Amino acid sequence: MNFVPVPLPDEGKCFRVPATASDAREAGSVWRSEKLKDFVFRLKCLGLDEDPQYVDLVGQIAADTEALEELVVKQSQPDYEPPWWQDGEYDSGRADSANDSGMELFRKGQHSAAFDAFTEAIRLCPTSPVYHCNRAAAALKLGRPDIAAKDADCAAQRDPAYLRAHLRAGRARLQLRQPQPAQACFLRALELDASCAAAAHGQEEAAELAATIAKQEEAEQAAAQRGSRAGLSREALPEEEAVSQLYAAEQMLAANPGLQAARCAHVEALLLCQRYSEAEAGCAGLLQGSADRLYLEGEAAWRQGSLEAAAVKLRQALEVAGGSSEKCSSLLAHVDLLQGLEQRAALALEDSLPQTSIDACTELLAHLHSTACVGLACSVLHRRAEAQALRQAWDAAIEDLDAALALDAGHSPSLQLRAEAHKQSGAFTACFLDLQRLQKAAPGTPGLFALLEEAAKLSLDAGPSQRACGDTAAAKASGSDVVQAALGLLGIPASANSAQARQAYLKLAAKWHPDKWSGGTAEELAAAEARFKEVQQAYELLTGV
């Protein structure tokens, strides 16, 4: 706990009270300022205020104080991340020993051990530019240019005239394929020493790298325009493999943010991981109007269930590629087939021909690997369940909806239809639970409160077997979930007795009674009435009153 001294008004003494973080920072700032003023005053009293030695000392103290104030402000920001060495022990003697050990190991070619020794030196004395620069050299030998760049930058910040720091920073940027920052580092080195051959050579390398990258980007753009990348598989990858592919793509993108190939690979990996909205957002970073971008936009569309939009994108991609893109042609043929079956299923359902719709949906699903196109698979399973419901084949409908929700637990159309199927089959508790899940997934569903009220009443009025189980396996395991929901609504533990339940009920009933909200808006009154009914139903469920 930090404390701030506060003067007593009557005696001029101080007592100490707890300080907030802001008070502590302000107190520290005031203390440093007053100490500097006091030091200057004492120099004047001693007649030393014009002595060059002490003038320089005051200037150094003032500069350090200003730097410290900037650091305090920086550390107070919510997104501040302290450097790894911030809490070191500050032992310069041990730091020198660790650095000497690192130098010896480095000369022997033991670069990993040298890196560890330099790390220890920095931890013991993080203000030394030499230790940071030495660790940058070890990191370069270990093929870790990202760390080398940070260490070299730290060294240059501590000593802007440190030639080796700028050279190593430039070397690290070259390995990171960052020609412009590398050129800036080597230029600074040449400003410090115009005859530095390493800096001049680094400038040449950076210029060559910039030209190489420009040619690669030009070639990539031409390839993207033609859509020459390989197409995605329409089969599902094992989850572990898909995640590994995404990690590799993220690493490649971080190292080469400007390369179209890296961006395409990242979007492809997102699609394979079923992260469709992120993949669509990633497409915005691809070359506008290119066949590769249009193809990937089509991939994202059909996998989410938007077959018509996918077909439009793929036809555009083929036009851009001059009709010669195999991956676009193949996927378009696949999408056209699926779209035909989808339309047949939809029209049959509209014409009250459930079996025809079921057959079309079944044929469509046979062409899919469900986990590779979750959105489309959920949509088709839901439509087949609608057709089963039209035949009043509730168990078959629930089976399809269970499959859809196993792919996407928040698929709101399937939750709503399964709730209705459970109600029709007499599984009122399961119906209530599905509506609760729907409330979380899609709280704006029209008429949801009325459906919840009806399901709760049916569950309460039903016999014990229907309340606790119902006719399906899902309902058989759900009775305890309803009780837990009621306990959560009243805010009481499972061990609560009837008196505690009644106390909680009365408190919530008093809060949400519609009479207390009569002066509010129509929306507020409706919400209060719904909440009041939920509280009543929870209490009745728990107590049987």
Disulfide bonds with the S-S distance in Angstrom:
none
